[in-house]
């Protein structure tokens, strides 16, 4: 049986226009040679092609879930949209209990969310719907703790979203603002989380009577939305004992601050002991909260299925992408798979990732080579650079990160030959293919671009498709029949 190394290039989109396209301009000679020499095709990774809302970009977590599931699935964005648009969230017992608690106690509710229409970490329409629901139920003490985006939205767009909320709800009270660099760190930098915590609990931060003015001043100082400092507004209200805190994010981007707010044994920095009613839209691992909605778990995934067949597997990624290969790849589940080992390489502790654009790609490559030498049947590895560095909006750094991956590809190709592996390369979604647009705007968010799919085997012929087809194609290439839930999904190749 063939042994296969599958390399996931996270945030690696394919776009013809070279302007502002870090991928086209990185001079990735090894990738280009592979693309030209071996069978390749393009996969749709966004919008309705993969069951996302129209014109919704793909993103890492969902891309990995598609790779693992091999079929059409619903994202958390779809689930939340349905709940709010169809009004089913209004009849949720958990929501009714929350509203009754607020009415009975007179306590405040703090709605905390990344504010944008990116649809990856959050969506402003969900915030609007929740404010409307609370106001219809005559809840008066509604305070917004808004986290400015700049990653899943344009880097200098936060006030447009804030203005949208103010125009729709003129009497709404915005308590705090803070960039997601501090409020939504995902790399264990708890010193940043501490800054946000002290804003929420003590009001420590920049004080301003004018939200627009303070944002403009930050922009003048080259601080985009991601890096806005903790800001206390004129309507600031600290989070207090027995308040309700409702985190309206779709993902776990602000897990660290929720841990600080909810976990009595939290020890990363000193906290104020408070009893809070923590609500989240979806369940977040290692967090004590009441989750309103449930993410759909998927079984019969690629790695689970191969494990049941007795094949050995290794999954490799940097820690910043750990959940992508240990949770989303397995259908949004943490499961033990027989003969499957996860190798997690610690991501660098840096102020911003564009300061070290190569990230820990060389360590990832070394781990992959080590796994090939151990003779695993299937190896799946993630290179995070295009996504993580692309989100910084630093064009040259993104190019440097791509070049680092290209060096790794050269080493991996040689090791694959020595260890008799075939290599499959696939992107997860678009990002690094557009860092600067035609109007010279810096673009930090994901794109709608298709992604590459390559099999380094000239005995196959590939056809364009979408991300749902990856798992069935890998199985077909391994001469393994797809499990029942993948059988209706087409594959990407015919053997010549």
N, C-alpha and C positions, 0 to 999 in steps of 0.2 A: 504493500500500500504506500501511496505517496506520503511524504512528510511535508507539511506546509507551514510557512511563516507568513502570517498576515500582518501587514504594517498599516496602522491607521494614522494618516496624516490629519491631525485635528485642525479644522479651520482652513483647509487647503482647497480652495475653489478654483475652477477653470473658467477664465474669461478671456476673450480674444483681445479686447482693448488693452494695450500695454500701458496706457497713461495711469500712473498711480498704482499700478499693479505690481506689488512686491514679488509675487510668484513669477511673473513673466520677466522681471528685471533682476532677479537674484542670480542669474547665470548658473542655474542648478544643472551642471553638465551631466552628472550621473542620472538624475531624474529624466532629463531630456533624452539621454541615450536609451534608457529603459523604455520610455514612451514611444520612441521612434522604432525600436528594435522588436518590441513584443506586442502581442495583442492587447488592445486597450479600448475603452469606451467611456462614455460619460453617464453619470447617474444623477437624476433629479434628487435634490435633497431638501426641497422647501415647498411651501404652498400646498395646494390641493393634491399635488402629485404624490405626497407622502401623508395625506390625510391631515395636514395642518390647515388652519384657516387661509383663505385666499391672500396671497402676497405676504404671508408670514415666513420669515427666514427660518432656515433650519438652525439647530444649535447642538452643541456637543452631546449633552445628555440624551436628547431624543435621537440623534444620529446613531449613537451606540446602542440604544434600545432597538432601533430598527435593524441594525446589523445583527443583533442577537436574536431578534424575534422572527425575522424573515417573513413578515406579513404586515398588512395594514393594522395599525393600532391607534388608540386615542392618546393624545398628549394630555398633560395636566391643564394646559391652556384650553383645549377642547372641553374638558370636563368642567372647568370653572366657567367658561363661556355659557355652556348649556345650563348650569345651575343658576347663574345670574339672569340670563336672557329669558329662560323659561319660568323663572320665579320659584323654582323648587327650593332654593336656599331659604326663601321666606318662610317655608313651612318646616324647616329643619328644627327638630326638638332642641338641638344644642344652641341654635340661634335664638329660639324662643326663650329658653332658659337664661341665656345671657341678657336678653332684653328685660326679662322679668327681674333679674338680679339688679340691673342698673336702675330700674324704676323703684324697686324696694329700698335700695341702699342710698340712692342719690350719688353714687360714686361716678368718677369720670371713666370714659373709655378713650384709650389712646390707640388710634389707627396708625400702624407703622408699616411703611412699604417703600420699596424703590419706585419712584414716580417717573413713569415713562409709558410709552405704548409699545415697547420692545417685544412684549409677549414671551420673553424668555424667562426672566426672573419675576416679572409682574406685568400687570396691565392696568392703566389708569381707569379704564371702564369698570373694573371690579371695585376700585376705591369709590368711584362715583355712585355705583349701585349700592354699596354698603352705607355710604352717607345718607342717601335717599331713604333707605330702609330704616335707619336709625331715626331720622327726622320724622318720618311718617309715624313712627312709634313714640314720638314726643320725647325722645332722648335729647337732652339739652347740652350736657357736658361732653361734647365731642372734640377731641384734640388730635391734630395730625402731627405725627413725627415723620417727616418726609426725608427719604434718602435719595439724594440726587444721583443720576445714573452715569451717563457718559460712556458706557460700555455697550449696552444694548440699544442705545439711542445716540443721536448726535451729541458730540462732546460739549456743545454750548447751547443747549436747548432747554435747560431745567425751568427757566422762568415761563416759557411757553406752556408747559404742563401745569405749573403752579397757577398761572393766570387762568387757565381753563377751569381749574377747580374753583378759584375765587369768583369767576364770572357766573358759574353755575350755582355756587353756594355762597352768596355774599357775606353771610354772617359766620362762616366757618372759621374756626380758630386754628391757625398753624402755630404749633408750639415750638418745634425745632426743625432745623435743616442740617444735613450733614452729608458729605460725599461718601460714596460706597467704599472708598479706600479705607476709611476708618470704620464705618458702620457695618460693612459687609465683607470684611476680610475673610478669605477662605484658606489662608496659608498658615494659620496658627500664630499670627502676629498679634498676640493679645494686648500688647501695648497700644495698638490702634483701637482695639475694642474697648479698652479702658477709657480712652478719650471720649468715645461715644457714650459709654455708660455714665460717665460723670456729667455729660451734658444732660442726659435724660433724667438723672436722679438729683443732680445738684445745680444744674444750669450753668455748669462751667463751660465757657466758650465765648466766642465773639458775640456781643450783644448788639442788636440793631433795631431801629424803629422802622426800617424800610427793607423789605426782602429784596426788591429789585435793585436797590442801591448796593447792598452788600454783595449780591451776585455779580453786578457789574464791576465792583472793585476787585473781586477775586479774579475775574476774567482779565482785568488790566494787569494783574500780577501773574498772569500765565497759569492760573489755577482753573482747570476746566471742571466740569460737573463732578467727575470722579473724585477730585481732590479738594472739593470745598471743605473748609474746616468746620468743626462743630459750631453751630450758630444758634443762639438763643434769640427768639423773636419777642416782640412786645406782648404777645399773648402767651408767653411761656407758662406752662404748668408742669411742675415736676411729677414724675410717676410716684404715686404714694401707696401706702398700705391698702390692700383690697381693691385697688383699681383694676379695671379690665385692660389688658394689652392684647390687641388683635393684630397679629402679623399677617399681612395680606400678600406676601410673596408666594410665588408658585413653588420655588425651590428652597434649598437650604443655605442660601447665600448669607443669611444673617444668623446662622446657628450659634455662633460664638456669643453674640449679645443676648440671645434667648437663654443660653446656658447661664450667663452671668445673672440674668434677671430671675431665673426660675430654680436654679440648682443650689440647695442649701450647702452642698459640699464643694461648691465651686472654689478653686484655690489659685487661679491664675493671677488674680489681683484682689485687693480688699473690696468687698461689696457691703452694701447696706442690707441687713436682714429684713426682707419685706415679704408679705404674703400677697401674691398677685394672682389674678385670674388670667392665665396665658391661653390665648386662642390662636390657632394657625389655620390657614386654609387646608393644608395637607400635612400629614404626619412628617416629622423630622426626626431622624435617628438621634438618640441620646439627648432628647429634649423632652421635658415634662410640659405637655400642653394638651388642650382639647382641640383635636383637629376636626374641622367642619366637613371636609370632603375627603374622599378616599381615592388615591391613585389606583389605576387598574394594574394589577399584577398579572404577568404573563408567564405561562409555563411552556414546556416543549421548546425551550430556547436552544440555540446552537450548542453552547458549551454543556448545558445540562444533558442534552440528548447524546452527545458524544461521550460524556461521562458514563451514561447508562450503557453504552455500547462497549465500554472498557478501554477507550482510548485515553492516552495521557495528554494533559494540556498544561500550558503555562501562559499566564497573562502578566504583562509587564507595563508599568506606567509610572510617571512621576506622581508624588503624593497629591499634587494639586488636581490630578485627574483620576485619583484612586476610585472614586465612586463610578466613574464612567465605565471602568472595566470590571469592577467587583459588584456593582449594583444594577446599573442600567443595562449593561450587556446581558445580564441574567433576567431581564424582564422586570426591572424595578423590584428586585428581591435580593436579600442577602442569604445565599444558600451555600451549603457545603456540597461540592461536587467531587465525586471520587476521582482520584488521580489527577486532580487539577490544583496547581500551585500558583499563588499570586506573588509576584515580586514587585514591591513598591519602593521606588527610589525617592528619597527625600528631596523635595524641591528646594532650591536655594532660598536662603533667608536674605532677601534684598529689599531695598526701599521700594523700588519699582522694577518689574521684570525687564524693562528695556535697558536697565543698567547691566544686565547679564543675559543678552538675547539667546545665547547658545543654551541657556538653562542647564539642565543635567542630561542633555541628549547623549553625550558620550557614555555616561554611566548606564543609560537605558540601552544603548547599543552593546555595551559590554555584557549586560545582563542577558540580552537576547542571544549573543554568541555563546554565553555559558549554558543557556537552555538548549541551544542546538547541539552542543557537545554532550548534553545529558540525554539527547535523543527523544525529546517529547514528540508526540504525533502531530499536535497542532500548537503553534505558538501565536498568540495575538498580542501585539505591542502597540502602544500609543506614543506618538511624538507630539507634544503639546505646543511647540513653539509657534506655529502659524496662528493658532487661536489666541494664546496668552499674549504674545508680543503684538499680534495684530490689534488686539483690544487696547493697547496703549496708544495707538495712533502714531507711533514713531516709525516713520517709513524706513529709514536706514537701519534701525534696530531690527525691524521685521525682516528685511533682506538678510541681515547678519544671522538671524535665527534660522532662516531657511537654508542658508549656506552651511550652517552647522549640521543640519539634518542631511544635506547632500553628502557631506563628508562621511557621515554615519552610513548612508546607503552604500557607499563604496566598500566599506569594511564588512557590511552585512552580506553583500553579494558574494564576496570572496569566501566568507565563512559558510554561506549557504551551499556553495559549490563543494567545499571541503566536507560538508556534513550531509550532502545529498538532500537538501531542502529545495522545494519550489517556493517562490515568493509571490504573494499577492499584495498589491498596494491599493488602498482605498482611502478617499477623504471622508470626513464626517459631515462637513457642511462648508459653506463659503465664508471667508473672512479676509484672509491676507491678500486676496485677489483685488481688493479695493481699499487702499489706505488713503488715497487722495482722489477726489472726484474731478470731473472736468472743470468745475468752478473753483478748483484749488481748496476745497474744504477738506479738512482732516476727517476721515471716516473711521470710527472706532467700532461700529456695530457689525454684526454678521451680514452676509449678503445672500441674495437669492440664487447665486451661481450653482451650476452643477459641479459635481466632484469627479475626480478620476477613478477609474477602476482598471487595474492592470493585472494580468497573469503572465508571469515570466516563463511562458511555455508556448512555443510556436505551433504546438499541435492543436490549439484551440482557436476558435474564431468568436469574437465578442460582439454583442449588439448593445446599443444604448438602452438604458432602463432607469430604474430608480432604486433607492436605498433598501427597499424591502427585498430586493432580489439577491442581496449579498450572501446571506446564509444558505439559501437553496443552491446557489452557484458553488459555494465552497463544498457543500455536501456532494453535489454532482461531480465536482472535480476529484473528490476523494472516493468516488464510486460508491457512495452511501445513499440509500433511499431517504428522502425527506420524511420527517415525522408528519403526522396527520395534519397538524395546524399549518404546515408550510406547503402542503401538496398543491394548493391552488395558486401558489406564487410561481411565476415564470422564472427561469434561470437566464443567465446572460450569455451563454455560449453553446455552441455546437462543437463537437470534436471533428476535426478534419480527417 
